[in-house]
Amino acid sequence: MLAGLRKIIILTGFEDLGLAAPLLKVLAAENYQDPTPIQQQAIPHVLAGNDLLGLAQTGTGKTAAFALPMLHNLIIDRKRAVAKAPRILILSPTRELAMQIADNCRKYSRFAKIRTMAVFGGTPIRRQIRNLEQGTDLLVATPGRLLDLIRSRALTLDKVEYFVLDEADQMMDLGFIHDMRRLAQMLPQQRQTLFFSATMPKAIADLAASFLTNPVEVKVAPLSSTAENVDQKLIYVSKGQKTALVQQLIRNENIQKAILFTRTKHGADKVAKSLATGGIQCEAIHGNKSQGQRQRTLASFKNGKIQILVATDIAARGIDVDHVSHVFNYDLPDVPEIYVHRIGRTARAGASGQSIALCSGDERGSLRAVERLIKRSIDVIDEVDGIELAAVPAGENKPRGNRRRGGPSGFRGGEKRFNAGGRNSGAHRNGGPNRKPRSNRPGKNARRKDHAVSETGGSYAN
């Protein structure tokens, strides 16, 4: 961790934080009663002018943790917006997260005269250039479009007073590490920097050191901790039976709103088409969709016009949609930390939620990596009526670790059985006393044979 980190200060209520009256008015109107832990820890230090290193996942309230104190400073020290030169720059890895941050900042500042703008790829750059010429106080940007605007001399960073780098580890996953280093050289030396990441590997720590000066550290919700309100389940299934199984589960659970994650863009389109053919209202969202398509799909999902959002990991972080009851891991992720981000799309704001992971034979190495990360075994459902499941690997159906009894409607206690309303299909696959030892399962180097490129496997055009 970085040297020179200072101790945190914790206050208990928004009124105690000393925020400007227009912000408190918004918080009251939005019924924000108590700050989250990261807001309690971060806001006093940001108000005091300290650089900050925040370790927090999405869903912890970190947007308000950095936006509220910066907006407070702009309200107190009001200056006229300057053309092409924002005072606050917030960098986001994806378009969807950039839009969400900008929307939240506009909401928080709606009783103050602060101009907020978001810039990202997939939309006309000329319109963004015209808007920048009119002046903006707060700019939210993705790295690619930000550099395009700088190269075209439509934007300068020499007036930036507050810089936020959000989701730094996803920036690295998407191939933006070199862009981050370039931007570090463009920013003024005299500025306040807030750096947020869910994980802190050495490369991220080195990047943070290049941006931060004597930072304070705040830390909440370690990445390996999955939400306590998420009931996690696992089903072993052959790859060819996954879509039929998901259709059965969706119908039986009477799901109103769920996110289904696939590993590839092609896979997302294929699954969405199959579900739609089966009469399930769904649409796919991934990096090959135009910005307009992605915005319309998200809007339809938020307002309930579609039941299932089929997504690649572009939607695993930063997409805050209320009332998502289920998350399906149709494909287990290559990187185990992504599993935590995915299931964090449900059980938000104190609600409960359910996560169901489908594991085919070539994904068992990925499953073990997830279970090592979350430090628990995921409860196995070994029978779903009407669907022929893959055999449960030897030893996998035994209760072990932190396994819990019960689960979603249709699951039967310790039998871990899903009743979809049809006739029974096959005997329980519990094995017997002659099961093979766990050591004979496929090794940790098991790999998928599907050569489609994962959306998190390379740079993302934003």
Disulfide bonds with the S-S distance in Angstrom:
none
